[in-house]
Amino acid sequence: MMQLGASEQGMYHGLEDQLLGIAVAKERPDLEDEKNKLIIQGNILEDENAVDILQSSKILSDEISEKQKISDETEAKIDEARAGYKPVAHHSSLLYFVVRAYFANWILSLAGLQLCCLMGFA
């Protein structure tokens, strides 16, 4: 490859891009059409309206992220406070099932006593 100056390099790359476009247009016209459509649409960063929308989206995203962070911190504090009540909830649930089982057994024993009375065993 030969040594080129800065302006010659620019022309070299420009010619190379043009020849590449011609070759791709011949071999893969679908790709070249898509490339041309993109060029016609222009660079999105040159469109001030698009840039404003992107900046607004970024601001909104940052606000949402901050609110989510606060929400996560609040939830962690609530979960920590709730953990202190876990023994009470555990003992209360145990008490409920013990009383329920006791009541069920008491009902069965009453039914058995009544059956015994009806059959003349008591």
N, CA, C and O atoms as a DFTB+ gen file, in Angstrom:
488 C
 N C O
     1  1       0.839      -1.168       0.000
     2  2       0.000       0.000       0.000
     3  2       0.889       1.238       0.000
     4  3       1.940       1.261       0.640
     5  1       0.468       2.235      -0.703
     6  2       1.292       3.444      -0.819
     7  2       0.961       4.433       0.289
     8  3      -0.119       4.393       0.878
     9  1       1.913       5.322       0.562
    10  2       1.733       6.357       1.573
    11  2       0.904       7.489       0.997
    12  3       1.201       7.995      -0.085
    13  1      -0.143       7.890       1.724
    14  2      -1.002       8.968       1.266
    15  2      -1.041      10.075       2.310
    16  3      -0.949       9.810       3.509
    17  1      -1.180      11.336       1.844
    18  2      -1.349      12.455       2.755
    19  2      -2.765      12.445       3.319
    20  3      -3.592      11.624       2.922
    21  1      -3.038      13.357       4.242
    22  2      -4.336      13.393       4.911
    23  2      -5.471      13.608       3.926
    24  3      -6.491      12.923       3.996
    25  1      -5.304      14.566       2.996
    26  2      -6.380      14.830       2.033
    27  2      -6.517      13.666       1.053
    28  3      -7.625      13.330       0.634
    29  1      -5.387      13.050       0.688
    30  2      -5.432      11.910      -0.219
    31  2      -6.098      10.710       0.456
    32  3      -6.814       9.945      -0.190
    33  1      -5.858      10.552       1.763
    34  2      -6.499       9.459       2.492
    35  2      -8.009       9.635       2.499
    36  3      -8.754       8.667       2.340
    37  1      -8.464      10.882       2.685
    38  2      -9.900      11.147       2.669
    39  2     -10.504      10.795       1.327
    40  3     -11.572      10.187       1.253
    41  1      -9.798      11.189       0.244
    42  2     -10.303      10.866      -1.092
    43  2     -10.276       9.358      -1.324
    44  3     -11.196       8.793      -1.916
    45  1      -9.197       8.705      -0.846
    46  2      -9.067       7.260      -0.999
    47  2     -10.242       6.544      -0.339
    48  3     -10.849       5.650      -0.929
    49  1     -10.562       6.954       0.914
    50  2     -11.662       6.314       1.643
    51  2     -13.009       6.642       0.995
    52  3     -13.910       5.802       0.976
    53  1     -13.147       7.852       0.470
    54  2     -14.377       8.218      -0.227
    55  2     -14.599       7.361      -1.453
    56  3     -15.705       6.877      -1.691
    57  1     -13.520       7.170      -2.250
    58  2     -13.596       6.342      -3.449
    59  2     -13.879       4.885      -3.052
    60  3     -14.684       4.194      -3.676
    61  1     -13.200       4.455      -2.011
    62  2     -13.403       3.088      -1.532
    63  2     -14.871       2.871      -1.132
    64  3     -15.451       1.836      -1.461
    65  1     -15.478       3.844      -0.423
    66  2     -16.892       3.740      -0.031
    67  2     -17.795       3.687      -1.262
    68  3     -18.748       2.908      -1.304
    69  1     -17.496       4.514      -2.262
    70  2     -18.307       4.517      -3.488
    71  2     -18.221       3.171      -4.203
    72  3     -19.236       2.618      -4.627
    73  1     -16.997       2.646      -4.333
    74  2     -16.817       1.355      -5.001
    75  2     -17.474       0.232      -4.208
    76  3     -18.025      -0.703      -4.789
    77  1     -17.417       0.321      -2.895
    78  2     -18.083      -0.661      -2.045
    79  2     -19.593      -0.618      -2.279
    80  3     -20.244      -1.659      -2.373
    81  1     -20.147       0.604      -2.373
    82  2     -21.578       0.759      -2.641
    83  2     -21.972       0.143      -3.972
    84  3     -23.014      -0.504      -4.076
    85  1     -21.143       0.340      -4.991
    86  2     -21.430      -0.217      -6.318
    87  2     -21.402      -1.742      -6.260
    88  3     -22.286      -2.408      -6.799
    89  1     -20.371      -2.294      -5.598
    90  2     -20.233      -3.754      -5.522
    91  2     -21.398      -4.371      -4.735
    92  3     -21.958      -5.389      -5.143
    93  1     -21.750      -3.762      -3.629
    94  2     -22.850      -4.294      -2.820
    95  2     -24.170      -4.152      -3.567
    96  3     -25.013      -5.047      -3.504
    97  1     -24.361      -3.029      -4.279
    98  2     -25.587      -2.827      -5.047
    99  2     -25.736      -3.913      -6.113
   100  3     -26.851      -4.340      -6.412
   101  1     -24.618      -4.360      -6.684
   102  2     -24.662      -5.420      -7.693
   103  2     -24.965      -6.773      -7.063
   104  3     -25.821      -7.518      -7.539
   105  1     -24.252      -7.075      -5.989
   106  2     -24.350      -8.392      -5.365
   107  2     -25.552      -8.522      -4.413
   108  3     -26.251      -9.536      -4.415
   109  1     -25.775      -7.492      -3.612
   110  2     -26.858      -7.530      -2.619
   111  2     -27.639      -6.218      -2.661
   112  3     -27.461      -5.375      -1.781
   113  1     -28.494      -6.026      -3.656
   114  2     -29.225      -4.768      -3.793
   115  2     -30.119      -4.466      -2.585
   116  3     -30.375      -3.303      -2.272
   117  1     -30.587      -5.511      -1.917
   118  2     -31.423      -5.299      -0.732
   119  2     -30.655      -4.565       0.364
   120  3     -31.200      -3.678       1.020
   121  1     -29.392      -4.935       0.561
   122  2     -28.567      -4.268       1.576
   123  2     -28.287      -2.820       1.199
   124  3     -28.338      -1.928       2.046
   125  1     -27.994      -2.593      -0.070
   126  2     -27.681      -1.237      -0.511
   127  2     -28.913      -0.344      -0.417
   128  3     -28.803       0.827      -0.054
   129  1     -30.085      -0.887      -0.741
   130  2     -31.335      -0.117      -0.598
   131  2     -31.566       0.265       0.857
   132  3     -31.940       1.396       1.167
   133  1     -31.340      -0.683       1.727
   134  2     -31.525      -0.401       3.161
   135  2     -30.546       0.658       3.644
   136  3     -30.907       1.541       4.422
   137  1     -29.309       0.567       3.180
   138  2     -28.276       1.549       3.536
   139  2     -28.680       2.940       3.038
   140  3     -28.551       3.922       3.768
   141  1     -29.162       3.022       1.811
   142  2     -29.579       4.309       1.244
   143  2     -30.772       4.895       2.002
   144  3     -30.837       6.106       2.215
   145  1     -31.706       4.048       2.407
   146  2     -32.840       4.529       3.208
   147  2     -32.355       5.148       4.514
   148  3     -32.841       6.198       4.935
   149  1     -31.398       4.488       5.142
   150  2     -30.839       5.019       6.387
   151  2     -30.159       6.360       6.161
   152  3     -30.289       7.276       6.973
   153  1     -29.440       6.469       5.062
   154  2     -28.741       7.726       4.750
   155  2     -29.752       8.835       4.503
   156  3     -29.569       9.962       4.962
   157  1     -30.829       8.514       3.769
   158  2     -31.864       9.518       3.473
   159  2     -32.538       9.993       4.749
   160  3     -32.817      11.180       4.915
   161  1     -32.801       9.031       5.667
   162  2     -33.440       9.403       6.935
   163  2     -32.536      10.319       7.740
   164  3     -33.018      11.158       8.501
   165  1     -31.264      10.170       7.582
   166  2     -30.312      11.031       8.272
   167  2     -29.949      10.487       9.639
   168  3     -30.536       9.523      10.131
   169  1     -29.008      11.108      10.208
   170  2     -28.527      10.747      11.524
   171  2     -29.511      11.258      12.557
   172  3     -29.837      12.445      12.564
   173  1     -29.985      10.391      13.422
   174  2     -30.987      10.768      14.424
   175  2     -30.455      11.844      15.374
   176  3     -31.224      12.649      15.899
   177  1     -29.151      11.853      15.590
   178  2     -28.579      12.847      16.496
   179  2     -28.584      14.244      15.895
   180  3     -28.429      15.229      16.617
   181  1     -28.762      14.343      14.564
   182  2     -28.857      15.649      13.927
   183  2     -30.267      16.220      14.038
   184  3     -30.468      17.416      13.824
   185  1     -31.235      15.386      14.367
   186  2     -32.624      15.809      14.504
   187  2     -32.826      16.309      15.945
   188  3     -32.844      15.516      16.886
   189  1     -32.978      17.627      16.102
   190  2     -33.096      18.219      17.434
   191  2     -34.290      17.676      18.189
   192  3     -34.207      17.452      19.396
   193  1     -35.397      17.460      17.502
   194  2     -36.593      16.935      18.153
   195  2     -36.314      15.546      18.728
   196  3     -36.711      15.237      19.852
   197  1     -35.630      14.718      17.949
   198  2     -35.296      13.372      18.421
   199  2     -34.357      13.444      19.617
   200  3     -34.505      12.680      20.571
   201  1     -33.402      14.349      19.570
   202  2     -32.464      14.511      20.691
   203  2     -33.213      14.956      21.941
   204  3     -32.944      14.468      23.038
   205  1     -34.165      15.896      21.772
   206  2     -34.958      16.354      22.916
   207  2     -35.770      15.209      23.513
   208  3     -35.869      15.077      24.733
   209  1     -36.348      14.387      22.650
   210  2     -37.124      13.240      23.129
   211  2     -36.229      12.270      23.883
   212  3     -36.602      11.756      24.938
   213  1     -35.033      12.021      23.328
   214  2     -34.096      11.121      24.005
   215  2     -33.663      11.676      25.361
   216  3     -33.553      10.932      26.336
   217  1     -33.417      12.990      25.420
   218  2     -33.027      13.600      26.693
   219  2     -34.168      13.521      27.697
   220  3     -33.940      13.241      28.874
   221  1     -35.398      13.766      27.242
   222  2     -36.555      13.659      28.132
   223  2     -36.717      12.226      28.635
   224  3     -37.030      11.996      29.803
   225  1     -36.498      11.270      27.736
   226  2     -36.588       9.863      28.122
   227  2     -35.530       9.518      29.161
   228  3     -35.792       8.768      30.102
   229  1     -34.336      10.068      28.985
   230  2     -33.245       9.824      29.940
   231  2     -33.595      10.396      31.307
   232  3     -33.372       9.754      32.333
   233  1     -34.147      11.614      31.317
   234  2     -34.539      12.248      32.579
   235  2     -35.620      11.413      33.255
   236  3     -35.553      11.161      34.458
   237  1     -36.619      10.981      32.477
   238  2     -37.698      10.164      33.028
   239  2     -37.156       8.850      33.559
   240  3     -37.566       8.392      34.626
   241  1     -36.236       8.239      32.820
   242  2     -35.620       6.991      33.262
   243  2     -34.864       7.181      34.572
   244  3     -34.939       6.335      35.463
   245  1     -34.140       8.284      34.690
   246  2     -33.412       8.571      35.928
   247  2     -34.374       8.767      37.096
   248  3     -34.121       8.286      38.200
   249  1     -35.486       9.478      36.847
   250  2     -36.486       9.694      37.906
   251  2     -37.096       8.369      38.344
   252  3     -37.273       8.125      39.538
   253  1     -37.416       7.520      37.381
   254  2     -37.986       6.213      37.708
   255  2     -36.990       5.378      38.496
   256  3     -37.362       4.713      39.463
   257  1     -35.728       5.410      38.091
   258  2     -34.689       4.655      38.800
   259  2     -34.557       5.138      40.240
   260  3     -34.409       4.331      41.158
   261  1     -34.611       6.456      40.438
   262  2     -34.501       7.016      41.786
   263  2     -35.706       6.601      42.632
   264  3     -35.548       6.228      43.794
   265  1     -36.905       6.664      42.057
   266  2     -38.109       6.255      42.796
   267  2     -38.052       4.772      43.129
   268  3     -38.465       4.365      44.215
   269  1     -37.540       3.955      42.201
   270  2     -37.416       2.524      42.460
   271  2     -36.423       2.266      43.587
   272  3     -36.640       1.389      44.424
   273  1     -35.337       3.029      43.605
   274  2     -34.339       2.887      44.663
   275  2     -34.965       3.218      46.019
   276  3     -34.757       2.495      46.994
   277  1     -35.732       4.312      46.082
   278  2     -36.404       4.701      47.326
   279  2     -37.409       3.633      47.728
   280  3     -37.519       3.290      48.906
   281  1     -38.144       3.107      46.749
   282  2     -39.122       2.058      47.017
   283  2     -38.443       0.805      47.573
   284  3     -38.942       0.197      48.520
   285  1     -37.320       0.421      46.995
   286  2     -36.578      -0.751      47.469
   287  2     -36.077      -0.546      48.902
   288  3     -36.150      -1.455      49.729
   289  1     -35.567       0.662      49.186
   290  2     -35.087       0.959      50.538
   291  2     -36.234       0.919      51.544
   292  3     -36.082       0.381      52.641
   293  1     -37.393       1.493      51.169
   294  2     -38.557       1.491      52.049
   295  2     -39.032       0.066      52.295
   296  3     -39.351      -0.302      53.426
   297  1     -39.080      -0.730      51.242
   298  2     -39.509      -2.121      51.389
   299  2     -38.565      -2.887      52.310
   300  3     -39.013      -3.699      53.119
   301  1     -37.263      -2.634      52.194
   302  2     -36.280      -3.300      53.060
   303  2     -36.509      -2.911      54.523
   304  3     -36.416      -3.760      55.409
   305  1     -36.809      -1.627      54.783
   306  2     -37.077      -1.177      56.153
   307  2     -38.346      -1.829      56.706
   308  3     -38.393      -2.238      57.866
   309  1     -39.373      -1.917      55.857
   310  2     -40.624      -2.539      56.293
   311  2     -40.397      -4.019      56.587
   312  3     -40.868      -4.532      57.602
   313  1     -39.672      -4.706      55.697
   314  2     -39.390      -6.128      55.917
   315  2     -38.597      -6.343      57.201
   316  3     -38.829      -7.310      57.927
   317  1     -37.669      -5.445      57.476
   318  2     -36.873      -5.544      58.708
   319  2     -37.759      -5.370      59.939
   320  3     -37.625      -6.105      60.918
   321  1     -38.667      -4.392      59.884
   322  2     -39.580      -4.167      61.014
   323  2     -40.531      -5.350      61.186
   324  3     -40.820      -5.755      62.313
   325  1     -41.019      -5.905      60.075
   326  2     -41.933      -7.054      60.142
   327  2     -41.243      -8.274      60.734
   328  3     -41.881      -9.083      61.406
   329  1     -39.949      -8.412      60.490
   330  2     -39.209      -9.570      61.000
   331  2     -39.275      -9.632      62.523
   332  3     -39.242     -10.722      63.096
   333  1     -39.369      -8.478      63.188
   334  2     -39.468      -8.449      64.644
   335  2     -40.764      -9.059      65.155
   336  3     -40.819      -9.515      66.297
   337  1     -41.788      -9.076      64.345
   338  2     -43.081      -9.641      64.739
   339  2     -43.238     -11.103      64.340
   340  3     -44.258     -11.722      64.642
   341  1     -42.252     -11.648      63.675
   342  2     -42.338     -13.024      63.193
   343  2     -42.526     -14.043      64.323
   344  3     -43.331     -14.959      64.156
   345  1     -41.833     -13.937      65.460
   346  2     -42.074     -14.904      66.550
   347  2     -43.523     -14.868      67.053
   348  3     -44.099     -15.909      67.369
   349  1     -44.103     -13.680      67.123
   350  2     -45.487     -13.566      67.578
   351  2     -46.416     -14.270      66.587
   352  3     -47.324     -14.999      66.988
   353  1     -46.186     -14.049      65.308
   354  2     -47.013     -14.688      64.282
   355  2     -46.851     -16.202      64.328
   356  3     -47.828     -16.937      64.184
   357  1     -45.624     -16.670      64.528
   358  2     -45.362     -18.110      64.593
   359  2     -46.090     -18.733      65.781
   360  3     -46.765     -19.751      65.626
   361  1     -45.962     -18.135      66.964
   362  2     -46.615     -18.676      68.160
   363  2     -48.129     -18.602      68.035
   364  3     -48.831     -19.513      68.473
   365  1     -48.634     -17.541      67.450
   366  2     -50.085     -17.401      67.270
   367  2     -50.627     -18.474      66.338
   368  3     -51.697     -19.029      66.591
   369  1     -49.907     -18.770      65.269
   370  2     -50.374     -19.813      64.353
   371  2     -50.334     -21.181      65.019
   372  3     -51.232     -21.999      64.820
   373  1     -49.290     -21.431      65.811
   374  2     -49.234     -22.694      66.556
   375  2     -50.411     -22.809      67.524
   376  3     -51.052     -23.858      67.605
   377  1     -50.691     -21.740      68.249
   378  2     -51.797     -21.728      69.201
   379  2     -53.121     -22.000      68.493
   380  3     -53.948     -22.758      69.002
   381  1     -53.329     -21.402      67.341
   382  2     -54.554     -21.618      66.577
   383  2     -54.731     -23.096      66.255
   384  3     -55.807     -23.653      66.475
   385  1     -53.676     -23.740      65.732
   386  2     -53.803     -25.141      65.340
   387  2     -53.935     -26.063      66.543
   388  3     -54.620     -27.083      66.460
   389  1     -53.297     -25.729      67.655
   390  2     -53.462     -26.531      68.874
   391  2     -54.907     -26.453      69.357
   392  3     -55.516     -27.478      69.665
   393  1     -55.460     -25.234      69.423
   394  2     -56.850     -25.062      69.870
   395  2     -57.802     -25.768      68.906
   396  3     -58.765     -26.401      69.337
   397  1     -57.540     -25.664      67.631
   398  2     -58.387     -26.315      66.632
   399  2     -58.366     -27.833      66.805
   400  3     -59.411     -28.483      66.778
   401  1     -57.165     -28.394      66.982
   402  2     -57.044     -29.843      67.168
   403  2     -57.724     -30.265      68.480
   404  3     -58.402     -31.291      68.526
   405  1     -57.541     -29.474      69.538
   406  2     -58.178     -29.780      70.817
   407  2     -59.701     -29.777      70.670
   408  3     -60.373     -30.682      71.166
   409  1     -60.240     -28.777      69.998
   410  2     -61.680     -28.657      69.799
   411  2     -62.208     -29.835      68.979
   412  3     -63.268     -30.378      69.290
   413  1     -61.479     -30.233      67.939
   414  2     -61.895     -31.369      67.110
   415  2     -61.928     -32.647      67.942
   416  3     -62.861     -33.442      67.827
   417  1     -60.907     -32.847      68.783
   418  2     -60.884     -34.028      69.645
   419  2     -61.994     -33.981      70.688
   420  3     -62.584     -35.008      71.021
   421  1     -62.270     -32.804      71.192
   422  2     -63.339     -32.654      72.189
   423  2     -64.688     -33.011      71.573
   424  3     -65.499     -33.691      72.201
   425  1     -64.928     -32.552      70.342
   426  2     -66.175     -32.864      69.632
   427  2     -66.286     -34.372      69.414
   428  3     -67.351     -34.957      69.611
   429  1     -65.178     -35.000      69.005
   430  2     -65.197     -36.449      68.791
   431  2     -65.464     -37.203      70.082
   432  3     -66.195     -38.193      70.094
   433  1     -64.869     -36.730      71.162
   434  2     -65.090     -37.430      72.443
   435  2     -66.541     -37.267      72.891
   436  3     -67.115     -38.206      73.443
   437  1     -67.148     -36.100      72.668
   438  2     -68.562     -35.914      72.997
   439  2     -69.441     -36.818      72.147
   440  3     -70.393     -37.421      72.643
   441  1     -69.114     -36.908      70.855
   442  2     -69.890     -37.772      69.968
   443  2     -69.764     -39.231      70.391
   444  3     -70.745     -39.974      70.371
   445  1     -68.566     -39.635      70.769
   446  2     -68.358     -41.006      71.231
   447  2     -69.111     -41.274      72.525
   448  3     -69.669     -42.358      72.697
   449  1     -69.138     -40.305      73.439
   450  2     -69.861     -40.445      74.706
   451  2     -71.358     -40.570      74.445
   452  3     -72.031     -41.393      75.066
   453  1     -71.872     -39.770      73.548
   454  2     -73.298     -39.839      73.208
   455  2     -73.627     -41.196      72.583
   456  3     -74.664     -41.784      72.887
   457  1     -72.744     -41.693      71.710
   458  2     -72.966     -42.985      71.091
   459  2     -72.993     -44.102      72.132
   460  3     -73.816     -45.016      72.068
   461  1     -72.069     -44.004      73.095
   462  2     -72.020     -44.982      74.157
   463  2     -73.309     -44.947      74.975
   464  3     -73.831     -45.995      75.355
   465  1     -73.828     -43.735      75.251
   466  2     -75.059     -43.591      76.018
   467  2     -76.244     -44.193      75.259
   468  3     -77.101     -44.851      75.849
   469  1     -76.279     -43.962      73.954
   470  2     -77.372     -44.475      73.139
   471  2     -77.334     -46.016      73.064
   472  3     -78.372     -46.675      72.992
   473  1     -76.146     -46.549      73.084
   474  2     -76.024     -48.002      72.973
   475  2     -76.122     -48.693      74.334
   476  3     -76.144     -49.921      74.414
   477  1     -76.180     -47.891      75.410
   478  2     -76.352     -48.430      76.759
   479  2     -75.060     -48.848      77.435
   480  3     -75.088     -49.625      78.389
   481  1     -73.937     -48.352      76.961
   482  2     -72.663     -48.690      77.601
   483  2     -72.300     -47.775      78.744
   484  3     -71.379     -48.075      79.504
   485  1     -72.992     -46.678      78.882
   486  2     -72.593     -45.748      79.924
   487  2     -73.498     -45.848      81.118
   488  3     -73.306     -45.130      82.099
